[in-house]
Amino acid sequence: MMTINCRGKLIDFSTPKVMGILNITPDSFFDGGKYKNEKDILLQTEKMLNAGATFIDVGAYSSRPGAKHISEDEELNKILPVIHLLVKHFPEIIISVDTFRSKVANETIHSGAALINDISGGTMDENMFATVAKLQVPYILMHMQGTPQNMQQNPIYKNVTTDIISFLAEQIFKLHQLKLNDVIIDVGFGFGKTIAHNFEILKNLSLFKNLDTPILAGISRKSMLYKTLDITAAEALNATTSANTIALLNGANILRVHDVKEAVEAVKIVNQIS
């Protein structure tokens, strides 16, 4: 049985879990700028928790392709008040912080967050692994080719699935050497991958189970879906549910989504047959 320890709470992945996205960035690709004030942030968080989210993932640095780079101080100034607000209003909340910076990881965990979600898999801040190992918090290790500013310019792989598996295996080994055992992997849909790469990874997701860690799938409303269907991100809820269902059937343990209710329903339906 796979479990992780979040601030003393054991999360068990015998049933897949849902992570709700709370973007407090003005320029995220789908819901940027929507949650600007305390009231909106609390209402959206409450809605996601009531719909069945186990985790709330808070990010203050937009990582959409070509996103603007912001300073560490600006990221901290945006995110810390939100962590304090959420912990105060929802004492039982399990907050994941979407950051690649060790200083942001350190300060947000000390402010009440429970896990770190690093889009760079430890490659954009050499102190990240030592920091999360010292904090002893669950760490989401994502694969990204390049940086958010350049990742979609020309992604090339020998074999996308095996290339990502070998990167993740190497990073997991480093984390285990530092005595951090609660590692979750994220294949990084849309992060330095073509549409064809993304669907190949989705098809082969079950191969990532060989890494023996929980698998997070973050496909919600991404361009691999809406570009394939020639629609917008706002119209991609049905496509998201279809892709999430495939991910669950192929071994995903966490769905990171904008729409929690629909993801929880997908988990319940898939559970009926597994």
C-alpha positions as CSV (number, residue, x, y, z in Angstrom):
1,M,0.0,0.0,0.0
2,M,1.4,3.4,-1.0
3,T,1.2,6.2,1.5
4,I,2.7,9.6,2.2
5,N,2.9,11.6,5.5
6,C,1.5,15.1,5.3
7,R,2.0,17.0,8.6
8,G,1.3,13.8,10.5
9,K,-1.6,12.7,8.4
10,L,-1.1,9.5,6.5
11,I,-2.6,9.8,2.9
12,D,-3.3,6.4,1.5
13,F,-3.3,5.9,-2.3
14,S,-5.3,2.7,-2.5
15,T,-8.0,5.1,-3.8
16,P,-6.7,7.9,-6.1
17,K,-6.8,11.4,-4.7
18,V,-7.7,14.8,-6.2
19,M,-5.6,17.9,-6.0
20,G,-7.4,21.2,-6.6
21,I,-5.5,24.0,-8.3
22,L,-5.6,27.5,-6.7
23,N,-3.7,29.8,-9.1
24,I,-3.0,33.2,-7.5
25,T,-1.0,34.3,-10.6
26,P,-2.5,37.0,-12.9
27,D,-1.4,35.1,-16.0
28,S,-2.2,31.4,-15.6
29,F,-3.4,29.9,-18.9
30,F,-7.0,29.0,-17.6
31,D,-8.0,30.8,-14.4
32,G,-5.3,33.6,-14.2
33,G,-6.4,36.6,-12.2
34,K,-9.7,35.0,-11.0
35,Y,-8.8,34.6,-7.3
36,K,-7.4,38.1,-6.4
37,N,-9.0,38.9,-3.1
38,E,-9.4,36.9,0.2
39,K,-13.1,36.3,-0.4
40,D,-12.6,34.7,-3.8
41,I,-9.7,32.6,-2.6
42,L,-11.7,31.3,0.4
43,L,-14.8,30.6,-1.7
44,Q,-12.9,28.7,-4.3
45,T,-10.9,26.7,-1.7
46,E,-14.1,25.8,0.2
47,K,-15.7,24.7,-3.0
48,M,-12.8,22.4,-3.9
49,L,-12.6,21.0,-0.4
50,N,-16.3,20.3,-0.3
51,A,-16.2,18.6,-3.7
52,G,-13.6,16.2,-2.3
53,A,-10.1,17.6,-2.9
54,T,-7.5,16.0,-0.6
55,F,-4.9,18.6,-1.5
56,I,-5.0,22.3,-2.5
57,D,-2.1,23.2,-4.8
58,V,-1.2,26.9,-4.5
59,G,1.1,28.6,-7.0
60,A,2.3,32.2,-7.3
61,Y,4.7,31.7,-10.3
62,S,2.9,31.0,-13.6
63,S,4.6,28.2,-15.4
64,R,2.5,28.3,-18.6
65,P,4.6,28.3,-21.8
66,G,6.4,31.7,-22.2
67,A,5.3,32.9,-18.8
68,K,6.8,36.0,-17.3
69,H,9.7,35.3,-14.8
70,I,9.1,36.9,-11.3
71,S,11.6,37.4,-8.5
72,E,11.7,35.2,-5.4
73,D,10.6,38.0,-3.2
74,E,7.6,38.7,-5.4
75,E,6.6,35.0,-5.3
76,L,6.9,35.0,-1.5
77,N,5.0,38.2,-1.1
78,K,2.1,36.7,-3.2
79,I,2.0,33.2,-1.6
80,L,2.7,33.6,2.1
81,P,-0.4,35.6,2.9
82,V,-2.5,33.0,1.0
83,I,-1.0,30.1,3.0
84,H,-1.7,32.0,6.3
85,L,-5.3,32.7,5.2
86,L,-6.0,29.1,4.2
87,V,-4.5,27.6,7.3
88,K,-6.4,30.0,9.5
89,H,-9.8,29.3,7.8
90,F,-9.3,25.6,7.1
91,P,-7.1,24.1,9.9
92,E,-7.2,20.6,8.4
93,I,-6.2,21.7,4.9
94,I,-3.3,19.9,3.2
95,I,-1.6,22.6,1.1
96,S,0.8,21.8,-1.7
97,V,3.1,24.7,-2.8
98,D,3.9,24.9,-6.5
99,T,7.4,26.3,-6.5
100,F,10.9,25.4,-7.8
101,R,12.7,27.7,-5.3
102,S,14.1,26.2,-2.1
103,K,13.6,29.4,-0.1
104,V,9.9,29.6,-1.0
105,A,9.6,25.9,-0.1
106,N,11.2,26.5,3.3
107,E,9.1,29.5,4.2
108,T,5.8,28.1,3.0
109,I,6.3,24.8,4.9
110,H,7.1,26.8,8.0
111,S,3.9,28.8,7.4
112,G,1.7,25.7,7.3
113,A,2.0,24.1,3.9
114,A,2.4,20.3,3.8
115,L,4.2,19.4,0.5
116,I,6.2,20.9,-2.3
117,N,5.4,20.6,-6.0
118,D,8.5,21.4,-8.1
119,I,7.9,21.7,-11.8
120,S,11.7,21.6,-12.4
121,G,12.3,18.3,-10.5
122,G,15.1,19.9,-8.6
123,T,16.9,21.2,-11.7
124,M,16.3,25.0,-11.2
125,D,17.5,25.3,-7.7
126,E,20.5,23.2,-6.5
127,N,19.4,23.6,-2.9
128,M,15.9,22.2,-3.4
129,F,16.6,18.5,-2.6
130,A,18.6,19.3,0.5
131,T,15.8,21.7,1.7
132,V,12.9,19.2,1.3
133,A,15.0,16.4,2.8
134,K,15.7,18.6,5.8
135,L,12.0,19.6,6.1
136,Q,11.0,15.9,5.6
137,V,7.9,16.8,3.6
138,P,6.5,15.0,0.6
139,Y,8.0,16.2,-2.7
140,I,6.4,16.2,-6.1
141,L,9.1,15.6,-8.7
142,M,8.1,16.7,-12.1
143,H,9.8,16.3,-15.4
144,M,10.3,19.4,-17.6
145,Q,12.5,19.9,-20.6
146,G,13.9,23.5,-20.5
147,T,12.2,26.3,-18.6
148,P,8.7,27.7,-18.8
149,Q,10.1,30.5,-20.9
150,N,11.6,28.2,-23.6
151,M,10.2,24.7,-23.0
152,Q,7.8,24.6,-26.0
153,Q,10.2,26.0,-28.6
154,N,11.4,22.6,-29.9
155,P,11.1,19.6,-27.6
156,I,13.1,16.6,-28.8
157,Y,13.5,13.2,-27.2
158,K,15.1,9.9,-28.2
159,N,12.2,8.1,-26.7
160,V,9.9,10.3,-24.6
161,T,8.7,7.7,-22.2
162,T,12.1,6.1,-21.4
163,D,13.9,9.5,-21.3
164,I,11.5,10.7,-18.7
165,I,11.6,7.5,-16.7
166,S,15.4,7.6,-16.6
167,F,15.4,11.3,-15.5
168,L,12.9,10.6,-12.7
169,A,14.7,7.5,-11.6
170,E,18.0,9.4,-11.2
171,Q,16.3,12.2,-9.2
172,I,14.4,9.7,-7.0
173,F,17.8,8.0,-6.3
174,K,19.3,11.4,-5.2
175,L,16.3,12.1,-2.9
176,H,16.5,8.6,-1.3
177,Q,20.2,9.2,-0.7
178,L,19.2,12.3,1.3
179,K,16.7,10.1,3.2
180,L,13.6,11.6,1.7
181,N,11.2,8.8,1.0
182,D,7.9,10.5,0.3
183,V,8.4,11.3,-3.4
184,I,5.5,11.6,-5.9
185,I,6.3,11.7,-9.6
186,D,4.7,13.9,-12.3
187,V,5.5,13.2,-15.9
188,G,5.0,16.9,-16.7
189,F,2.3,16.9,-19.4
190,G,2.8,20.0,-21.6
191,F,6.2,20.9,-20.1
192,G,8.6,20.7,-23.0
193,K,6.6,18.2,-24.9
194,T,4.7,18.2,-28.2
195,I,1.1,17.1,-28.4
196,A,2.2,13.7,-29.8
197,H,4.7,13.3,-26.9
198,N,1.9,14.0,-24.3
199,F,-0.4,11.4,-25.7
200,E,2.4,8.9,-25.9
201,I,3.2,9.4,-22.2
202,L,-0.5,9.2,-21.3
203,K,-0.7,5.9,-23.2
204,N,2.4,4.6,-21.5
205,L,1.7,6.0,-18.0
206,S,1.5,2.5,-16.4
207,L,5.2,2.0,-17.2
208,F,6.0,4.7,-14.6
209,K,4.6,2.4,-11.9
210,N,8.0,0.7,-12.1
211,L,9.4,3.7,-10.2
212,D,7.4,2.6,-7.2
213,T,6.1,6.0,-6.2
214,P,2.7,7.6,-6.4
215,I,2.0,9.1,-9.8
216,L,0.4,12.6,-10.3
217,A,-1.3,13.4,-13.6
218,G,-1.7,17.1,-14.4
219,I,-3.7,17.2,-17.6
220,S,-6.5,19.6,-16.7
221,R,-7.6,21.8,-19.5
222,K,-4.1,21.7,-21.1
223,S,-3.4,22.6,-24.7
224,M,-2.8,18.9,-25.6
225,L,-6.5,18.6,-25.2
226,Y,-8.0,21.8,-26.5
227,K,-5.6,22.1,-29.5
228,T,-6.4,18.5,-30.4
229,L,-10.1,19.3,-30.4
230,D,-9.8,22.9,-31.8
231,I,-11.5,24.4,-28.8
232,T,-10.5,26.7,-25.9
233,A,-9.2,25.8,-22.4
234,A,-12.6,27.0,-21.1
235,E,-14.4,24.4,-23.3
236,A,-12.0,21.5,-22.3
237,L,-13.7,20.1,-19.2
238,N,-15.2,17.1,-21.0
239,A,-11.8,16.4,-22.7
240,T,-10.1,16.7,-19.3
241,T,-12.4,14.1,-17.7
242,S,-11.7,11.7,-20.6
243,A,-8.0,12.2,-20.3
244,N,-8.2,11.9,-16.5
245,T,-10.1,8.6,-16.8
246,I,-7.4,7.2,-19.1
247,A,-4.7,8.4,-16.6
248,L,-6.6,6.6,-13.7
249,L,-6.9,3.4,-15.7
250,N,-3.1,3.6,-16.4
251,G,-2.2,4.0,-12.7
252,A,-2.4,7.7,-11.8
253,N,-2.8,8.1,-8.0
254,I,-3.4,11.9,-7.9
255,L,-5.3,14.0,-10.4
256,R,-4.3,17.7,-10.3
257,V,-7.3,19.6,-11.7
258,H,-9.2,22.9,-11.9
259,D,-12.5,21.1,-11.6
260,V,-12.6,18.9,-8.5
261,K,-16.1,17.6,-8.5
262,E,-15.7,16.1,-12.0
263,A,-12.3,14.5,-11.1
264,V,-13.7,13.0,-7.9
265,E,-16.6,11.5,-10.0
266,A,-14.1,10.0,-12.5
267,V,-12.2,8.4,-9.5
268,K,-15.4,6.9,-8.2
269,I,-16.4,5.4,-11.6
270,V,-12.9,4.0,-12.3
271,N,-12.9,2.5,-8.7
272,Q,-16.0,0.5,-9.6
273,I,-14.1,-1.5,-12.1
274,S,-10.7,-1.8,-10.4
